[in-house]
Amino acid sequence: MKPKITLERIIFIAVIIFLLSQWFSNWQNYRLSKDTISGLNSEIKKYQLDNGQLVSSKQSAILTAKQFREQIANSDKTIKELTSKFSKIKSVTKTVTNTRIDTIVMNYTDSIPCVFERKDAIFHDHYSLAYKSTQHGVEITDLAIPDSIVMVSGYKRKWFLGRKTQTFDITHSNPFVEEETIQHIEIQEKKRFYQTDVFKIGVGLIGGFLIAK
C-alpha cells in the first residue's frame, strides 16, 4: 500500500527540514564566530626555514561577507576600494612591514683633501634615515622603510553576466615598492561523490520519502 501524502505530512516534513536548517545555520555561525575571534586575537609566530629565512605565521580569521563588510572593509578605505573590484572575494590579507637597516658605510677610495663632518636626518612619509658625511665617506644609520600591503584573492567579471576570472591583486602603501613578479596558486581538491549537489539532493529526496512513509 502506497503511503498517503496528506497536507499534515507535508507540513510536518517542512517543519523538520526548517528546524534542521536553522540548527545547522546556528552551528555554523557559532563556529564562524569562534574562529573569527580566535583568528583576530592570535599572535604572530616566527620560525625559520632550513635556509635560515624567517617566516611569520598567524591563524586565519573566518568571516561571512556581511561580517567582513561591517568589521573590516568599512573601516579601511584601501581594502574597501580594492575588494569592490571583485564580484566574489575568497580571501583578504593585510600586513604591515617596516624594513630597518642599522648601518650602511660607504668609504671613499681616496679621501677628500679637506677635513669636515656633517650630520643630518631625513624624515619622509615613506622612509627615514640619519647620515654622517666626512672626508672619508658616508655613513647611513637608522634606515627605515615602512609599508602596508593588502592582498585580495577572488573572482572578477568584466560585466554583470561576463565570464568569471580568478584573480589575485596586491597593493603597497609605499609608492617606492612595486611587484616584479607575482605567482599565486590556488589548490583545488577534487570533490568526492558525497560532496556533490546531485548526491545531496538525492539524500534529501530519499529522506523526505522515508519521513512521509
KELUMKOL-713263 format. One record per residue (C-alpha): chain; x, z, y; residue number from 1. Coordinates in Angstrom, 1 decimal. Each point is the difference from the previous one (the first is absolute). Last residue first. Layout:
<nodes>
> c,east,up,north,k
> A,X,Z,Y,NUM
...
</nodes>
This chain:
<nodes>
> c,east,up,north,k
> A,6.2,4.8,6.9,213
> A,0.3,-0.1,3.8,212
> A,3.2,2.0,-0.2,211
> A,1.4,-2.4,-2.6,210
> A,-0.9,-3.0,2.0,209
> A,1.6,1.4,3.2,208
> A,3.2,0.8,-1.9,207
> A,0.1,-3.5,-1.5,206
> A,-0.5,-1.6,3.5,205
> A,2.6,2.3,1.6,204
> A,2.5,-0.7,-2.8,203
> A,-0.5,-3.7,0.5,202
> A,0.4,0.2,3.8,201
> A,3.3,2.0,-0.5,200
> A,1.3,-2.5,-2.5,199
> A,-0.8,-3.0,2.2,198
> A,1.6,1.7,3.0,197
> A,3.3,0.3,-1.7,196
> A,1.8,3.3,-0.6,195
> A,-1.0,0.3,-3.7,194
> A,1.7,-3.3,-0.7,193
> A,3.4,1.1,1.4,192
> A,0.9,-1.2,3.5,191
> A,3.4,-1.6,0.5,190
> A,2.2,2.2,2.2,189
> A,0.9,-1.4,3.4,188
> A,3.4,0.9,1.6,187
> A,0.0,-0.9,3.7,186
> A,3.4,-1.2,1.3,185
> A,1.2,0.0,3.6,184
> A,3.2,-1.8,0.8,183
> A,0.7,-0.2,3.7,182
> A,3.2,-1.5,1.5,181
> A,1.7,0.1,3.4,180
> A,-2.4,2.5,1.6,179
> A,0.5,1.1,3.6,178
> A,1.3,3.1,1.8,177
> A,0.8,-0.3,3.7,176
> A,-3.7,0.1,1.0,175
> A,-0.2,3.6,-1.3,174
> A,-3.7,0.7,-0.9,173
> A,0.5,-1.9,-3.2,172
> A,-2.6,-2.1,-1.8,171
> A,-0.7,-0.9,-3.7,170
> A,-2.7,-2.2,-1.5,169
> A,-0.6,-0.7,-3.7,168
> A,-2.5,-2.6,-1.0,167
> A,-2.3,-1.0,-2.9,166
> A,-1.9,-3.1,1.1,165
> A,-3.8,-0.2,-0.3,164
> A,-1.5,-3.5,0.3,163
> A,-2.4,-0.4,2.9,162
> A,-3.5,1.2,0.2,161
> A,0.5,2.0,3.3,160
> A,2.9,-2.1,1.3,159
> A,3.8,-0.1,-0.4,158
> A,-0.3,2.8,-2.5,157
> A,2.4,2.9,-0.6,156
> A,0.5,2.3,-3.0,155
> A,1.9,3.3,-0.2,154
> A,3.3,1.7,0.6,153
> A,0.9,1.7,3.3,152
> A,3.4,1.4,1.1,151
> A,0.5,2.0,3.3,150
> A,3.6,0.9,1.0,149
> A,1.0,2.3,2.9,148
> A,3.5,-0.2,1.3,147
> A,2.6,2.2,1.7,146
> A,3.6,-1.3,0.5,145
> A,2.4,2.9,0.7,144
> A,3.8,-0.2,0.9,143
> A,1.3,3.5,0.5,142
> A,3.6,-1.2,0.9,141
> A,1.7,-3.2,1.0,140
> A,3.7,0.2,0.6,139
> A,1.7,-2.8,2.0,138
> A,3.7,-0.9,0.1,137
> A,3.5,1.1,0.9,136
> A,-0.3,-0.3,3.8,135
> A,-3.1,2.2,-0.2,134
> A,-3.7,-0.4,-0.5,133
> A,-2.3,2.8,-1.3,132
> A,-3.5,-0.7,-1.2,131
> A,-3.4,1.5,-0.5,130
> A,-2.9,-1.7,-1.8,129
> A,-3.7,-0.7,0.1,128
> A,-2.3,-2.6,-1.5,127
> A,-3.6,-1.3,0.1,126
> A,-1.4,1.7,3.0,125
> A,3.4,0.0,1.7,124
> A,2.4,2.8,0.9,123
> A,3.6,-0.9,0.8,122
> A,2.8,2.6,0.3,121
> A,3.2,0.1,2.0,120
> A,3.7,0.8,-0.2,119
> A,2.9,-1.7,1.8,118
> A,3.6,0.6,-0.5,117
> A,2.9,-1.6,1.8,116
> A,3.8,-0.7,-0.3,115
> A,1.2,-3.4,0.8,114
> A,1.7,-2.8,-1.9,113
> A,-2.9,-0.6,-2.4,112
> A,1.2,0.8,-3.5,111
> A,0.7,-2.9,-2.4,110
> A,-1.8,-0.2,-3.3,109
> A,-3.0,1.8,1.6,108
> A,-1.6,2.7,-2.1,107
> A,-3.7,-0.2,-0.8,106
> A,-1.4,3.4,-1.3,105
> A,-3.6,0.4,-1.2,104
> A,-1.2,3.5,-0.3,103
> A,-3.2,1.8,-1.3,102
> A,-2.2,-2.9,-1.0,101
> A,-3.7,0.7,-0.2,100
> A,-2.8,-2.3,-1.1,99
> A,-3.4,1.7,0.7,98
> A,-2.9,-0.9,-2.2,97
> A,-3.8,0.4,0.1,96
> A,-2.0,-1.3,-3.0,95
> A,-3.4,-1.4,-0.2,94
> A,-1.5,-1.5,-3.1,93
> A,-3.4,-1.6,-0.5,92
> A,-1.5,-1.2,-3.3,91
> A,-2.6,-2.4,-1.5,90
> A,-1.8,-1.2,3.2,89
> A,-2.7,-2.6,-0.2,88
> A,-0.8,-2.6,2.7,87
> A,3.3,0.6,1.7,86
> A,1.0,-0.6,3.6,85
> A,-1.8,3.2,1.1,84
> A,2.6,1.9,-2.0,83
> A,2.7,-0.9,2.5,82
> A,-2.1,1.0,3.0,81
> A,-1.1,3.4,-1.4,80
> A,3.5,0.8,-1.3,79
> A,1.5,-0.7,3.4,78
> A,-2.6,1.8,1.9,77
> A,0.2,3.2,-2.0,76
> A,-2.8,2.6,0.3,75
> A,-2.9,-2.3,-1.1,74
> A,2.0,-1.3,-2.9,73
> A,0.9,3.3,-1.6,72
> A,-2.9,2.5,-0.5,71
> A,-3.1,-1.9,0.9,70
> A,1.1,-3.5,-1.2,69
> A,1.7,1.3,-3.2,68
> A,-2.9,2.3,-0.8,67
> A,-2.4,-3.0,0.2,66
> A,2.2,-2.2,-2.2,65
> A,0.3,2.8,-2.5,64
> A,3.3,1.9,-0.1,63
> A,2.7,0.8,-2.5,62
> A,3.2,1.6,1.3,61
> A,3.2,-1.0,-1.8,60
> A,2.6,2.6,-1.0,59
> A,3.3,-0.3,1.8,58
> A,3.5,-1.2,-1.0,57
> A,3.1,-0.7,2.1,56
> A,2.9,-1.7,-1.8,55
> A,3.7,0.2,0.9,54
> A,2.4,-2.6,-1.4,53
> A,2.7,1.6,-2.0,52
> A,0.5,-2.9,-2.4,51
> A,-1.8,1.8,-2.8,50
> A,-3.0,0.5,2.3,49
> A,-0.4,3.2,2.0,48
> A,-2.8,2.4,0.6,47
> A,-2.0,1.3,2.9,46
> A,-3.5,1.5,0.1,45
> A,-2.3,-0.3,3.0,44
> A,-2.6,2.8,0.0,43
> A,-3.6,-0.2,-1.1,42
> A,-2.7,0.8,2.5,41
> A,-1.4,-3.5,0.4,40
> A,0.1,-0.7,-3.7,39
> A,-1.5,3.4,-1.2,38
> A,-2.8,-0.2,2.6,37
> A,-0.8,-3.6,-0.9,36
> A,0.2,0.6,-3.8,35
> A,-2.4,2.9,0.2,34
> A,-2.4,-1.9,2.3,33
> A,0.2,-3.0,-2.3,32
> A,-0.6,2.1,-3.1,31
> A,-3.0,1.7,1.6,30
> A,-1.4,-3.4,1.1,29
> A,0.4,-1.4,-3.5,28
> A,-1.9,3.0,-1.5,27
> A,-2.7,-0.4,2.6,26
> A,-0.4,-3.7,-0.8,25
> A,-0.1,0.7,-3.8,24
> A,-2.7,2.7,0.5,23
> A,-2.0,-2.3,2.2,22
> A,0.3,-2.9,-2.5,21
> A,-1.1,2.3,-2.8,20
> A,-3.0,1.2,2.0,19
> A,-1.0,-3.5,0.9,18
> A,0.3,-1.2,-3.6,17
> A,-2.1,2.9,-1.2,16
> A,-2.6,-0.6,2.7,15
> A,-0.3,-3.7,-0.8,14
> A,-0.3,0.8,-3.8,13
> A,-2.8,2.4,0.7,12
> A,-1.8,-2.4,2.4,11
> A,0.2,-2.7,-2.6,10
> A,-1.3,2.4,-2.7,9
> A,-2.9,1.1,2.2,8
> A,-0.9,-3.7,0.8,7
> A,-0.3,-0.7,-3.7,6
> A,2.1,-2.0,-2.4,5
> A,-1.4,0.4,-3.5,4
> A,2.6,0.1,-2.7,3
> A,-0.4,-2.8,-2.6,2
> A,-1.4,1.1,-3.3,1
</nodes>
